[in-house]
């Protein structure tokens, strides 16, 4: 069995809704309104660090005061955000970081209408300038959110210009751009063929085991290399393998070493 056949086998076996829980992807899937969903997806993906139980608790504590996220963000002041989240704490993130992020999202929506419109303006400009990937558009997107936050977001959004993998931002894009039984979608202007793999140490290990990369660092270069490897098997939707491949060793029912789909090296 070659790599492409193996990826398709995993996709058919695990790319199903029953393999989503426990995963922060559960949060954006709850929202049928795509303007609410993009907000929830950015919040949930931004907090996607550490154990999933902690992530879900943190995301839930941010979303609970925002019954209708878009409406809430456009009607709650920066000062009110600070009061609502003054006791928030998760890993490196504190209440002031959440308040700044929500303020940045709200002000961006006020100017551009949606987060999608903001991102796509930067993406189209980068394409005209000859960019071959999404990283320049991600840099601009983060820069705008940071500028409009009016405060310190800390590390809640990565800094693409530093050469990192930007796993959480690429996860956000996967959730919003792909639309199937797993990823809820909602953004219609960006083609899935442009997406980049959300790369972390777990995906790096799997990518090396499958010969998708020989690199050892989970950085921008490795993100591009693994994505290009995926494109050889599906140039129109390379990131569709991400969810099923990352179930290995993460999902509680896909941990066993005697799993028939678990190859040597995983």
C-alpha atoms as an extended CHARMM CRD file, in Angstrom:
* protein
*
       266  EXT
         1         1  UNK       CA              0.0000000000        0.0000000000        0.0000000000  PROA      1               0.0000000000
         2         2  UNK       CA              1.4750000000        3.3540000000       -1.0090000000  PROA      2               0.0000000000
         3         3  UNK       CA              1.0830000000        6.6240000000        0.8990000000  PROA      3               0.0000000000
         4         4  UNK       CA             -1.8090000000        7.9020000000       -1.1950000000  PROA      4               0.0000000000
         5         5  UNK       CA             -3.7670000000        4.6930000000       -0.7190000000  PROA      5               0.0000000000
         6         6  UNK       CA             -3.0920000000        4.7870000000        3.0090000000  PROA      6               0.0000000000
         7         7  UNK       CA             -4.2940000000        8.3990000000        3.3060000000  PROA      7               0.0000000000
         8         8  UNK       CA             -7.4870000000        7.5040000000        1.4360000000  PROA      8               0.0000000000
         9         9  UNK       CA             -7.9950000000        4.5150000000        3.7280000000  PROA      9               0.0000000000
        10        10  UNK       CA             -7.7020000000        6.7360000000        6.7940000000  PROA      10              0.0000000000
        11        11  UNK       CA             -9.9850000000        9.3260000000        5.2350000000  PROA      11              0.0000000000
        12        12  UNK       CA            -12.7300000000        6.7960000000        4.5300000000  PROA      12              0.0000000000
        13        13  UNK       CA            -12.3790000000        5.2540000000        7.9870000000  PROA      13              0.0000000000
        14        14  UNK       CA            -12.1070000000        8.3200000000       10.2290000000  PROA      14              0.0000000000
        15        15  UNK       CA            -13.3510000000       11.4050000000        8.3780000000  PROA      15              0.0000000000
        16        16  UNK       CA            -16.7420000000       11.1000000000       10.0290000000  PROA      16              0.0000000000
        17        17  UNK       CA            -18.6830000000       13.2000000000       12.5630000000  PROA      17              0.0000000000
        18        18  UNK       CA            -18.5250000000       10.4930000000       15.2420000000  PROA      18              0.0000000000
        19        19  UNK       CA            -14.7610000000       11.0400000000       15.4740000000  PROA      19              0.0000000000
        20        20  UNK       CA            -15.0700000000       14.7460000000       16.2390000000  PROA      20              0.0000000000
        21        21  UNK       CA            -15.6910000000       14.7000000000       20.0230000000  PROA      21              0.0000000000
        22        22  UNK       CA            -13.7100000000       15.6390000000       21.9760000000  PROA      22              0.0000000000
        23        23  UNK       CA            -12.4410000000       18.4400000000       19.7480000000  PROA      23              0.0000000000
        24        24  UNK       CA            -12.8180000000       22.2600000000       19.7750000000  PROA      24              0.0000000000
        25        25  UNK       CA            -14.2880000000       21.8600000000       16.2800000000  PROA      25              0.0000000000
        26        26  UNK       CA            -17.5100000000       21.0530000000       18.1420000000  PROA      26              0.0000000000
        27        27  UNK       CA            -17.9820000000       24.7630000000       18.9210000000  PROA      27              0.0000000000
        28        28  UNK       CA            -18.2410000000       26.2890000000       15.4180000000  PROA      28              0.0000000000
        29        29  UNK       CA            -20.3550000000       23.3330000000       14.2870000000  PROA      29              0.0000000000
        30        30  UNK       CA            -23.0720000000       24.4560000000       16.7310000000  PROA      30              0.0000000000
        31        31  UNK       CA            -23.7000000000       27.7230000000       14.8500000000  PROA      31              0.0000000000
        32        32  UNK       CA            -25.8240000000       27.7110000000       11.7010000000  PROA      32              0.0000000000
        33        33  UNK       CA            -25.2690000000       31.4220000000       11.0540000000  PROA      33              0.0000000000
        34        34  UNK       CA            -21.9460000000       31.7210000000        9.2680000000  PROA      34              0.0000000000
        35        35  UNK       CA            -21.3140000000       35.2250000000       10.6380000000  PROA      35              0.0000000000
        36        36  UNK       CA            -21.5280000000       33.8220000000       14.1670000000  PROA      36              0.0000000000
        37        37  UNK       CA            -19.5750000000       30.7350000000       13.1580000000  PROA      37              0.0000000000
        38        38  UNK       CA            -16.5210000000       32.6230000000       11.9080000000  PROA      38              0.0000000000
        39        39  UNK       CA            -16.2770000000       34.4410000000       15.2420000000  PROA      39              0.0000000000
        40        40  UNK       CA            -16.6380000000       31.2360000000       17.2480000000  PROA      40              0.0000000000
        41        41  UNK       CA            -14.1610000000       29.4160000000       15.0100000000  PROA      41              0.0000000000
        42        42  UNK       CA            -11.5140000000       32.1050000000       15.5070000000  PROA      42              0.0000000000
        43        43  UNK       CA            -11.9990000000       32.0780000000       19.2780000000  PROA      43              0.0000000000
        44        44  UNK       CA            -11.9520000000       28.2690000000       19.5250000000  PROA      44              0.0000000000
        45        45  UNK       CA             -8.9530000000       27.8030000000       17.2370000000  PROA      45              0.0000000000
        46        46  UNK       CA             -7.0130000000       30.5740000000       18.9960000000  PROA      46              0.0000000000
        47        47  UNK       CA             -7.3650000000       28.7400000000       22.3120000000  PROA      47              0.0000000000
        48        48  UNK       CA             -6.5370000000       25.3260000000       20.8210000000  PROA      48              0.0000000000
        49        49  UNK       CA             -3.4090000000       24.6650000000       22.8560000000  PROA      49              0.0000000000
        50        50  UNK       CA             -2.8830000000       21.9220000000       25.4310000000  PROA      50              0.0000000000
        51        51  UNK       CA             -5.2730000000       19.2120000000       26.5650000000  PROA      51              0.0000000000
        52        52  UNK       CA             -8.6240000000       19.1760000000       24.8180000000  PROA      52              0.0000000000
        53        53  UNK       CA            -10.5400000000       19.1750000000       28.1220000000  PROA      53              0.0000000000
        54        54  UNK       CA             -8.8410000000       22.4330000000       29.0960000000  PROA      54              0.0000000000
        55        55  UNK       CA             -9.3570000000       23.9290000000       25.6480000000  PROA      55              0.0000000000
        56        56  UNK       CA            -13.0820000000       23.1910000000       25.6770000000  PROA      56              0.0000000000
        57        57  UNK       CA            -13.4920000000       24.6160000000       29.1710000000  PROA      57              0.0000000000
        58        58  UNK       CA            -11.6700000000       27.8010000000       28.1610000000  PROA      58              0.0000000000
        59        59  UNK       CA            -13.6530000000       28.2400000000       24.9360000000  PROA      59              0.0000000000
        60        60  UNK       CA            -16.9150000000       27.6410000000       26.7510000000  PROA      60              0.0000000000
        61        61  UNK       CA            -16.0850000000       30.2910000000       29.3420000000  PROA      61              0.0000000000
        62        62  UNK       CA            -15.4630000000       32.8330000000       26.5600000000  PROA      62              0.0000000000
        63        63  UNK       CA            -18.5940000000       31.9660000000       24.5840000000  PROA      63              0.0000000000
        64        64  UNK       CA            -21.0630000000       31.6940000000       27.4690000000  PROA      64              0.0000000000
        65        65  UNK       CA            -21.5990000000       35.4920000000       27.7940000000  PROA      65              0.0000000000
        66        66  UNK       CA            -21.9610000000       35.7630000000       24.0000000000  PROA      66              0.0000000000
        67        67  UNK       CA            -25.3030000000       34.0790000000       23.3020000000  PROA      67              0.0000000000
        68        68  UNK       CA            -25.3710000000       35.5210000000       19.7750000000  PROA      68              0.0000000000
        69        69  UNK       CA            -21.6680000000       36.1720000000       19.1060000000  PROA      69              0.0000000000
        70        70  UNK       CA            -21.8530000000       38.7600000000       16.3170000000  PROA      70              0.0000000000
        71        71  UNK       CA            -24.6450000000       40.7360000000       17.9390000000  PROA      71              0.0000000000
        72        72  UNK       CA            -22.9060000000       40.5910000000       21.3130000000  PROA      72              0.0000000000
        73        73  UNK       CA            -19.5500000000       41.7380000000       19.9590000000  PROA      73              0.0000000000
        74        74  UNK       CA            -21.1040000000       44.7070000000       18.2020000000  PROA      74              0.0000000000
        75        75  UNK       CA            -22.9970000000       45.7850000000       21.3080000000  PROA      75              0.0000000000
        76        76  UNK       CA            -20.5340000000       45.1760000000       24.1380000000  PROA      76              0.0000000000
        77        77  UNK       CA            -17.8990000000       47.8330000000       24.8330000000  PROA      77              0.0000000000
        78        78  UNK       CA            -14.2100000000       47.2010000000       25.3800000000  PROA      78              0.0000000000
        79        79  UNK       CA            -14.6540000000       48.1020000000       29.0350000000  PROA      79              0.0000000000
        80        80  UNK       CA            -17.4820000000       45.5860000000       29.4110000000  PROA      80              0.0000000000
        81        81  UNK       CA            -15.3110000000       42.8910000000       27.8100000000  PROA      81              0.0000000000
        82        82  UNK       CA            -12.6440000000       43.5690000000       30.4240000000  PROA      82              0.0000000000
        83        83  UNK       CA            -15.1800000000       43.1520000000       33.2280000000  PROA      83              0.0000000000
        84        84  UNK       CA            -16.6910000000       39.9910000000       31.7430000000  PROA      84              0.0000000000
        85        85  UNK       CA            -13.3280000000       38.2490000000       31.3700000000  PROA      85              0.0000000000
        86        86  UNK       CA            -11.3390000000       39.7200000000       34.2490000000  PROA      86              0.0000000000
        87        87  UNK       CA            -11.0450000000       36.2690000000       35.8900000000  PROA      87              0.0000000000
        88        88  UNK       CA            -10.2710000000       34.3430000000       32.7160000000  PROA      88              0.0000000000
        89        89  UNK       CA             -7.0890000000       32.2940000000       32.7810000000  PROA      89              0.0000000000
        90        90  UNK       CA             -5.9240000000       29.5030000000       30.4850000000  PROA      90              0.0000000000
        91        91  UNK       CA             -2.2740000000       28.6170000000       29.9070000000  PROA      91              0.0000000000
        92        92  UNK       CA             -0.5830000000       31.8150000000       28.6350000000  PROA      92              0.0000000000
        93        93  UNK       CA             -3.8510000000       33.6740000000       28.1960000000  PROA      93              0.0000000000
        94        94  UNK       CA             -5.5140000000       36.0860000000       30.5830000000  PROA      94              0.0000000000
        95        95  UNK       CA             -8.6730000000       38.1680000000       30.5710000000  PROA      95              0.0000000000
        96        96  UNK       CA             -7.0050000000       41.1830000000       28.9700000000  PROA      96              0.0000000000
        97        97  UNK       CA             -5.9160000000       39.0220000000       26.0200000000  PROA      97              0.0000000000
        98        98  UNK       CA             -9.4640000000       37.7470000000       25.4700000000  PROA      98              0.0000000000
        99        99  UNK       CA            -10.8740000000       41.2650000000       25.7670000000  PROA      99              0.0000000000
       100       100  UNK       CA             -8.3680000000       42.5510000000       23.2250000000  PROA      100             0.0000000000
       101       101  UNK       CA             -9.1220000000       39.6990000000       20.8110000000  PROA      101             0.0000000000
       102       102  UNK       CA            -12.8780000000       40.2580000000       21.0140000000  PROA      102             0.0000000000
       103       103  UNK       CA            -12.4440000000       44.0130000000       20.5880000000  PROA      103             0.0000000000
       104       104  UNK       CA            -10.2300000000       43.4000000000       17.5670000000  PROA      104             0.0000000000
       105       105  UNK       CA            -12.8050000000       41.0620000000       16.0260000000  PROA      105             0.0000000000
       106       106  UNK       CA            -15.6460000000       43.5210000000       16.6870000000  PROA      106             0.0000000000
       107       107  UNK       CA            -13.8010000000       46.4950000000       15.1790000000  PROA      107             0.0000000000
       108       108  UNK       CA            -12.7030000000       44.4510000000       12.1740000000  PROA      108             0.0000000000
       109       109  UNK       CA            -16.3000000000       43.4040000000       11.5210000000  PROA      109             0.0000000000
       110       110  UNK       CA            -17.4480000000       47.0020000000       11.8240000000  PROA      110             0.0000000000
       111       111  UNK       CA            -15.0280000000       48.0410000000        9.0880000000  PROA      111             0.0000000000
       112       112  UNK       CA            -15.1270000000       45.0370000000        6.7490000000  PROA      112             0.0000000000
       113       113  UNK       CA            -18.5370000000       43.5130000000        7.4760000000  PROA      113             0.0000000000
       114       114  UNK       CA            -17.1470000000       40.0190000000        8.1100000000  PROA      114             0.0000000000
       115       115  UNK       CA            -13.8460000000       38.3960000000        8.9810000000  PROA      115             0.0000000000
       116       116  UNK       CA            -14.0060000000       36.6750000000        5.6060000000  PROA      116             0.0000000000
       117       117  UNK       CA            -14.1140000000       39.9990000000        3.7660000000  PROA      117             0.0000000000
       118       118  UNK       CA            -11.1330000000       41.2510000000        5.7590000000  PROA      118             0.0000000000
       119       119  UNK       CA             -9.0890000000       38.1330000000        5.0700000000  PROA      119             0.0000000000
       120       120  UNK       CA             -9.9970000000       37.9540000000        1.3940000000  PROA      120             0.0000000000
       121       121  UNK       CA             -9.0060000000       41.5640000000        0.7480000000  PROA      121             0.0000000000
       122       122  UNK       CA             -5.5120000000       40.7250000000        1.9630000000  PROA      122             0.0000000000
       123       123  UNK       CA             -5.4280000000       37.4060000000        0.1520000000  PROA      123             0.0000000000
       124       124  UNK       CA             -6.3480000000       38.9410000000       -3.2100000000  PROA      124             0.0000000000
       125       125  UNK       CA             -3.7320000000       41.6680000000       -2.7460000000  PROA      125             0.0000000000
       126       126  UNK       CA             -1.0760000000       39.0840000000       -1.9320000000  PROA      126             0.0000000000
       127       127  UNK       CA             -2.0180000000       37.0570000000       -5.0140000000  PROA      127             0.0000000000
       128       128  UNK       CA             -1.6250000000       40.1210000000       -7.2280000000  PROA      128             0.0000000000
       129       129  UNK       CA              1.8070000000       40.6220000000       -5.6600000000  PROA      129             0.0000000000
       130       130  UNK       CA              2.8160000000       37.0980000000       -6.6350000000  PROA      130             0.0000000000
       131       131  UNK       CA              2.4260000000       35.2830000000       -3.3240000000  PROA      131             0.0000000000
       132       132  UNK       CA              2.3540000000       31.5080000000       -3.6760000000  PROA      132             0.0000000000
       133       133  UNK       CA              0.7280000000       30.7070000000       -0.3170000000  PROA      133             0.0000000000
       134       134  UNK       CA             -1.5260000000       32.0100000000        2.4460000000  PROA      134             0.0000000000
       135       135  UNK       CA              1.1070000000       33.2660000000        4.8730000000  PROA      135             0.0000000000
       136       136  UNK       CA              1.2140000000       36.9020000000        3.6380000000  PROA      136             0.0000000000
       137       137  UNK       CA             -2.5860000000       37.0840000000        3.9000000000  PROA      137             0.0000000000
       138       138  UNK       CA             -2.4040000000       35.6270000000        7.4120000000  PROA      138             0.0000000000
       139       139  UNK       CA              0.1980000000       38.2530000000        8.3740000000  PROA      139             0.0000000000
       140       140  UNK       CA             -2.1170000000       41.0550000000        7.2590000000  PROA      140             0.0000000000
       141       141  UNK       CA             -5.1490000000       39.4660000000        8.9380000000  PROA      141             0.0000000000
       142       142  UNK       CA             -3.3610000000       39.2530000000       12.2910000000  PROA      142             0.0000000000
       143       143  UNK       CA             -1.9300000000       42.7480000000       11.8860000000  PROA      143             0.0000000000
       144       144  UNK       CA             -5.4060000000       44.2290000000       11.3770000000  PROA      144             0.0000000000
       145       145  UNK       CA             -6.9260000000       42.3420000000       14.3200000000  PROA      145             0.0000000000
       146       146  UNK       CA             -4.0200000000       43.3940000000       16.5360000000  PROA      146             0.0000000000
       147       147  UNK       CA             -4.2420000000       47.0410000000       15.5050000000  PROA      147             0.0000000000
       148       148  UNK       CA             -7.9710000000       47.1660000000       16.0960000000  PROA      148             0.0000000000
       149       149  UNK       CA             -7.7820000000       45.3350000000       19.4340000000  PROA      149             0.0000000000
       150       150  UNK       CA             -6.7560000000       48.4780000000       21.2740000000  PROA      150             0.0000000000
       151       151  UNK       CA             -4.7640000000       46.3740000000       23.7070000000  PROA      151             0.0000000000
       152       152  UNK       CA             -2.4230000000       43.4530000000       24.2290000000  PROA      152             0.0000000000
       153       153  UNK       CA             -3.5160000000       40.1350000000       22.7280000000  PROA      153             0.0000000000
       154       154  UNK       CA             -0.3860000000       38.4080000000       23.9900000000  PROA      154             0.0000000000
       155       155  UNK       CA              0.1740000000       35.1480000000       22.0920000000  PROA      155             0.0000000000
       156       156  UNK       CA             -3.4860000000       34.4470000000       21.4520000000  PROA      156             0.0000000000
       157       157  UNK       CA             -2.8430000000       34.9490000000       17.7350000000  PROA      157             0.0000000000
       158       158  UNK       CA              0.4490000000       33.7430000000       16.2510000000  PROA      158             0.0000000000
       159       159  UNK       CA              2.8360000000       36.0490000000       14.4130000000  PROA      159             0.0000000000
       160       160  UNK       CA              3.1260000000       34.6050000000       10.8790000000  PROA      160             0.0000000000
       161       161  UNK       CA              6.0530000000       36.8710000000       10.0070000000  PROA      161             0.0000000000
       162       162  UNK       CA              8.2140000000       34.9850000000       12.5290000000  PROA      162             0.0000000000
       163       163  UNK       CA              8.2230000000       31.8730000000       10.3830000000  PROA      163             0.0000000000
       164       164  UNK       CA              6.1250000000       29.6090000000       12.5790000000  PROA      164             0.0000000000
       165       165  UNK       CA              3.6140000000       27.0410000000       11.3530000000  PROA      165             0.0000000000
       166       166  UNK       CA              0.5970000000       29.1270000000       12.4730000000  PROA      166             0.0000000000
       167       167  UNK       CA             -1.2400000000       25.8900000000       13.2440000000  PROA      167             0.0000000000
       168       168  UNK       CA             -4.1760000000       27.5770000000       14.9750000000  PROA      168             0.0000000000
       169       169  UNK       CA             -4.8060000000       30.0650000000       12.1650000000  PROA      169             0.0000000000
       170       170  UNK       CA             -4.6330000000       27.3280000000        9.5400000000  PROA      170             0.0000000000
       171       171  UNK       CA             -7.0090000000       25.2560000000       11.6570000000  PROA      171             0.0000000000
       172       172  UNK       CA             -9.4160000000       28.2040000000       11.6870000000  PROA      172             0.0000000000
       173       173  UNK       CA             -9.2200000000       28.4220000000        7.9000000000  PROA      173             0.0000000000
       174       174  UNK       CA             -9.7810000000       24.6890000000        7.4830000000  PROA      174             0.0000000000
       175       175  UNK       CA            -12.9270000000       24.8430000000        9.6020000000  PROA      175             0.0000000000
       176       176  UNK       CA            -14.3220000000       27.8440000000        7.7250000000  PROA      176             0.0000000000
       177       177  UNK       CA            -13.3130000000       27.0460000000        4.1300000000  PROA      177             0.0000000000
       178       178  UNK       CA            -13.8740000000       23.3000000000        3.8850000000  PROA      178             0.0000000000
       179       179  UNK       CA            -17.5060000000       22.2150000000        4.0110000000  PROA      179             0.0000000000
       180       180  UNK       CA            -18.4500000000       18.5750000000        4.4890000000  PROA      180             0.0000000000
       181       181  UNK       CA            -19.6800000000       16.2010000000        7.1860000000  PROA      181             0.0000000000
       182       182  UNK       CA            -16.7860000000       17.2440000000        9.4670000000  PROA      182             0.0000000000
       183       183  UNK       CA            -15.7470000000       20.8190000000        8.6810000000  PROA      183             0.0000000000
       184       184  UNK       CA            -18.7330000000       23.2130000000        8.8530000000  PROA      184             0.0000000000
       185       185  UNK       CA            -17.4940000000       25.7740000000        6.3080000000  PROA      185             0.0000000000
       186       186  UNK       CA            -19.1650000000       29.1470000000        5.8220000000  PROA      186             0.0000000000
       187       187  UNK       CA            -16.4950000000       31.0180000000        3.8860000000  PROA      187             0.0000000000
       188       188  UNK       CA            -17.1930000000       30.7240000000        0.1620000000  PROA      188             0.0000000000
       189       189  UNK       CA            -14.5800000000       32.9580000000       -1.4790000000  PROA      189             0.0000000000
       190       190  UNK       CA            -11.3690000000       31.0420000000       -0.7010000000  PROA      190             0.0000000000
       191       191  UNK       CA            -10.7550000000       27.8370000000       -2.6300000000  PROA      191             0.0000000000
       192       192  UNK       CA             -9.8860000000       24.7930000000       -0.4590000000  PROA      192             0.0000000000
       193       193  UNK       CA             -6.9330000000       24.1660000000       -2.7820000000  PROA      193             0.0000000000
       194       194  UNK       CA             -5.1930000000       27.1660000000       -1.1720000000  PROA      194             0.0000000000
       195       195  UNK       CA             -5.3900000000       25.8270000000        2.3870000000  PROA      195             0.0000000000
       196       196  UNK       CA             -2.3110000000       24.8650000000        4.4000000000  PROA      196             0.0000000000
       197       197  UNK       CA             -2.0630000000       21.9530000000        6.8080000000  PROA      197             0.0000000000
       198       198  UNK       CA             -2.5070000000       22.9330000000       10.5110000000  PROA      198             0.0000000000
       199       199  UNK       CA              0.9120000000       21.6960000000       11.6110000000  PROA      199             0.0000000000
       200       200  UNK       CA              1.7930000000       20.7540000000       15.1800000000  PROA      200             0.0000000000
       201       201  UNK       CA              4.2220000000       18.2190000000       16.6470000000  PROA      201             0.0000000000
       202       202  UNK       CA              1.6900000000       15.4060000000       16.2640000000  PROA      202             0.0000000000
       203       203  UNK       CA              1.1250000000       16.0740000000       12.5650000000  PROA      203             0.0000000000
       204       204  UNK       CA              4.8930000000       16.4780000000       12.1390000000  PROA      204             0.0000000000
       205       205  UNK       CA              5.4580000000       13.0110000000       13.5940000000  PROA      205             0.0000000000
       206       206  UNK       CA              2.8170000000       11.4990000000       11.3190000000  PROA      206             0.0000000000
       207       207  UNK       CA              4.1210000000       13.4100000000        8.3090000000  PROA      207             0.0000000000
       208       208  UNK       CA              7.6480000000       12.1450000000        8.8670000000  PROA      208             0.0000000000
       209       209  UNK       CA              6.4130000000        8.5760000000        9.3570000000  PROA      209             0.0000000000
       210       210  UNK       CA              4.5780000000        8.7310000000        6.0170000000  PROA      210             0.0000000000
       211       211  UNK       CA              7.4670000000       10.3540000000        4.1670000000  PROA      211             0.0000000000
       212       212  UNK       CA              5.5490000000       13.6070000000        3.6410000000  PROA      212             0.0000000000
       213       213  UNK       CA              8.5320000000       15.5490000000        4.9900000000  PROA      213             0.0000000000
       214       214  UNK       CA             12.0310000000       14.8980000000        6.2610000000  PROA      214             0.0000000000
       215       215  UNK       CA             12.1480000000       18.0980000000        8.2760000000  PROA      215             0.0000000000
       216       216  UNK       CA             12.2270000000       18.0230000000       12.0810000000  PROA      216             0.0000000000
       217       217  UNK       CA             10.7880000000       21.4330000000       12.9660000000  PROA      217             0.0000000000
       218       218  UNK       CA              7.0850000000       22.3080000000       13.0040000000  PROA      218             0.0000000000
       219       219  UNK       CA              7.5800000000       25.5980000000       11.1870000000  PROA      219             0.0000000000
       220       220  UNK       CA              6.4910000000       27.4400000000        8.0440000000  PROA      220             0.0000000000
       221       221  UNK       CA              8.7890000000       25.5010000000        5.7120000000  PROA      221             0.0000000000
       222       222  UNK       CA              7.5240000000       22.1700000000        7.0100000000  PROA      222             0.0000000000
       223       223  UNK       CA              3.9230000000       23.3470000000        6.7340000000  PROA      223             0.0000000000
       224       224  UNK       CA              4.4640000000       24.1460000000        3.0730000000  PROA      224             0.0000000000
       225       225  UNK       CA              6.3230000000       20.8850000000        2.4490000000  PROA      225             0.0000000000
       226       226  UNK       CA              3.6670000000       18.6360000000        3.9950000000  PROA      226             0.0000000000
       227       227  UNK       CA              0.9170000000       20.5680000000        2.2280000000  PROA      227             0.0000000000
       228       228  UNK       CA              2.6900000000       20.0950000000       -1.1010000000  PROA      228             0.0000000000
       229       229  UNK       CA              2.9490000000       16.3740000000       -0.3620000000  PROA      229             0.0000000000
       230       230  UNK       CA             -0.8030000000       16.2510000000        0.2820000000  PROA      230             0.0000000000
       231       231  UNK       CA             -1.4010000000       18.1310000000       -2.9870000000  PROA      231             0.0000000000
       232       232  UNK       CA              0.1720000000       15.2750000000       -4.9240000000  PROA      232             0.0000000000
       233       233  UNK       CA             -2.7640000000       13.1250000000       -3.8140000000  PROA      233             0.0000000000
       234       234  UNK       CA             -5.5120000000       15.7670000000       -3.9290000000  PROA      234             0.0000000000
       235       235  UNK       CA             -4.5430000000       19.1120000000       -5.4940000000  PROA      235             0.0000000000
       236       236  UNK       CA             -8.0770000000       20.4890000000       -5.1480000000  PROA      236             0.0000000000
       237       237  UNK       CA             -8.4410000000       19.7810000000       -1.4260000000  PROA      237             0.0000000000
       238       238  UNK       CA             -5.0730000000       18.8430000000        0.1000000000  PROA      238             0.0000000000
       239       239  UNK       CA             -6.0430000000       19.5460000000        3.7090000000  PROA      239             0.0000000000
       240       240  UNK       CA             -8.9330000000       17.0600000000        3.6680000000  PROA      240             0.0000000000
       241       241  UNK       CA             -6.4930000000       14.4540000000        5.0440000000  PROA      241             0.0000000000
       242       242  UNK       CA             -5.7550000000       16.5160000000        8.1580000000  PROA      242             0.0000000000
       243       243  UNK       CA             -8.6960000000       15.4820000000       10.3240000000  PROA      243             0.0000000000
       244       244  UNK       CA             -8.4830000000       11.7360000000        9.6820000000  PROA      244             0.0000000000
       245       245  UNK       CA             -4.6970000000       11.6150000000       10.0190000000  PROA      245             0.0000000000
       246       246  UNK       CA             -4.7490000000       13.4700000000       13.3260000000  PROA      246             0.0000000000
       247       247  UNK       CA             -7.2880000000       11.0540000000       14.8160000000  PROA      247             0.0000000000
       248       248  UNK       CA             -4.4030000000        8.5890000000       15.1430000000  PROA      248             0.0000000000
       249       249  UNK       CA             -3.1210000000        8.7990000000       18.6880000000  PROA      249             0.0000000000
       250       250  UNK       CA             -5.5340000000       11.5890000000       19.6630000000  PROA      250             0.0000000000
       251       251  UNK       CA             -9.0770000000       10.2910000000       19.4940000000  PROA      251             0.0000000000
       252       252  UNK       CA             -9.8150000000        7.9780000000       22.4620000000  PROA      252             0.0000000000
       253       253  UNK       CA            -11.0730000000        5.1860000000       20.1930000000  PROA      253             0.0000000000
       254       254  UNK       CA             -8.0900000000        5.3490000000       17.8370000000  PROA      254             0.0000000000
       255       255  UNK       CA             -5.2590000000        4.8810000000       20.3010000000  PROA      255             0.0000000000
       256       256  UNK       CA             -4.6630000000        1.1460000000       20.3340000000  PROA      256             0.0000000000
       257       257  UNK       CA             -1.3900000000       -0.0950000000       18.8390000000  PROA      257             0.0000000000
       258       258  UNK       CA             -3.2120000000       -3.0770000000       17.3830000000  PROA      258             0.0000000000
       259       259  UNK       CA             -5.4740000000       -0.8240000000       15.3310000000  PROA      259             0.0000000000
       260       260  UNK       CA             -5.3690000000       -2.2820000000       11.7990000000  PROA      260             0.0000000000
       261       261  UNK       CA             -4.9400000000        1.2020000000       10.3250000000  PROA      261             0.0000000000
       262       262  UNK       CA             -1.9500000000        2.0810000000       12.5300000000  PROA      262             0.0000000000
       263       263  UNK       CA              1.2620000000        1.6080000000       10.5050000000  PROA      263             0.0000000000
       264       264  UNK       CA              4.7170000000        1.0640000000       11.9320000000  PROA      264             0.0000000000
       265       265  UNK       CA              6.2870000000        4.3460000000       13.0050000000  PROA      265             0.0000000000
       266       266  UNK       CA              3.1240000000        5.9160000000       14.5010000000  PROA      266             0.0000000000
